[in-house]
Amino acid sequence: MSAVQEQIATPLFFSDNAVAKVRELVEEEENPDLKLRVFVTGGGCSGFQYGFSFDEDQEEDDTIIEKDGVSLLVDPMSYQYLIGATIDYQEGLQGSQFVVQNPNATTTCGCGSSFSI
């Protein structure tokens, strides 16, 4: 499968690190219904910002990405800004966090959670 076909088949990517961390957090909460939700809201230093939450409920119009038994939810408004992005989990000197590596963002902020298109 070419990279273009793969991107069409899976327009949003869920890294192995993110999958492992979600699985760990779901197991800690002892609630197998929890799913990671990624969303985009207005605000931040660059116009938009990313947010993450855990959600038990999938809305009818959510896009769901499943990998290795872990689910990622994205609402339709946020999805359009995240096509081709990778949801990752990173640990570093500034702490541990879920991050979005988004090829659509034309500028990003040093905080890593704000971007513009």
C-alpha positions in Angstrom: 0.0 0.0 0.0 1.4 3.4 -0.9 1.8 6.2 1.6 -1.0 8.1 -0.1 -3.4 5.1 0.0 -2.5 4.5 3.6 -3.2 8.2 4.5 -6.6 7.9 2.8 -7.4 4.7 4.6 -6.2 6.1 7.9 -6.2 9.9 7.7 -5.3 10.2 11.4 -2.5 8.3 13.0 -2.2 7.0 16.5 1.4 6.3 17.6 2.5 3.2 19.5 3.6 5.4 22.4 0.1 7.1 22.6 -1.6 3.7 22.3 0.5 2.3 25.1 -0.1 5.3 27.4 -3.9 5.2 26.7 -4.0 1.5 27.5 -2.0 2.1 30.8 -4.4 4.9 31.8 -7.5 2.9 31.0 -6.2 0.0 33.0 -5.4 2.3 36.0 -9.0 3.6 35.9 -10.3 0.0 35.5 -12.8 1.3 32.9 -12.4 -0.5 29.5 -15.0 1.9 28.0 -12.7 4.9 28.2 -11.5 6.4 24.9 -9.0 9.2 24.3 -10.7 12.2 22.7 -8.7 14.7 20.8 -10.3 18.1 19.8 -9.5 21.5 18.4 -10.8 24.7 20.0 -10.4 28.3 19.2 -7.8 30.1 21.3 -4.2 29.7 22.3 -1.3 31.9 21.1 -1.7 30.9 17.4 -5.5 30.8 16.9 -6.4 27.2 17.6 -5.3 24.8 20.3 -5.4 21.0 20.8 -7.2 19.4 23.7 -7.4 15.9 25.1 -9.8 14.2 27.4 -11.1 10.7 28.2 -14.6 9.9 27.3 -16.8 6.8 27.7 -19.3 7.9 25.1 -18.9 8.0 21.4 -21.1 10.5 19.6 -22.9 9.5 16.5 -20.9 11.8 14.3 -17.5 11.0 15.9 -14.7 9.5 13.9 -13.2 6.6 15.8 -9.6 5.3 15.2 -8.8 2.0 16.8 -5.4 0.5 17.2 -4.4 -2.5 19.2 -7.7 -2.4 21.2 -7.4 1.3 22.1 -9.8 3.9 20.7 -9.3 7.5 19.7 -12.4 9.8 19.1 -12.5 13.0 17.0 -15.5 15.2 16.5 -16.3 16.3 12.9 -15.2 20.0 13.4 -11.9 19.0 14.8 -11.3 16.2 12.3 -11.0 18.6 9.4 -8.0 20.2 11.1 -6.4 16.9 12.0 -6.3 15.0 8.7 -2.9 13.5 8.3 -1.8 14.3 11.9 -0.2 11.9 14.3 -1.4 11.7 17.9 1.7 10.9 20.0 2.7 10.7 23.6 6.1 12.1 24.7 8.0 12.2 27.9 10.7 14.9 28.3 12.2 17.5 30.5 9.0 19.6 30.4 6.9 16.7 31.5 4.8 14.0 29.8 2.0 14.8 27.5 -0.1 13.8 24.5 1.0 15.8 21.5 -0.3 16.4 17.9 2.2 16.3 15.0 0.1 18.1 12.4 1.3 18.7 8.9 -1.6 21.1 8.3 -0.3 23.6 10.9 1.5 26.5 9.2 2.7 27.9 12.6 2.9 26.4 16.0 3.6 27.9 19.4 6.4 26.9 21.8 3.8 25.4 24.1 3.1 22.7 21.5 -0.7 22.9 21.9 -1.4 26.0 19.8 -1.3 26.3 16.0 -2.7 28.1 13.0 -3.6 27.0 9.5 
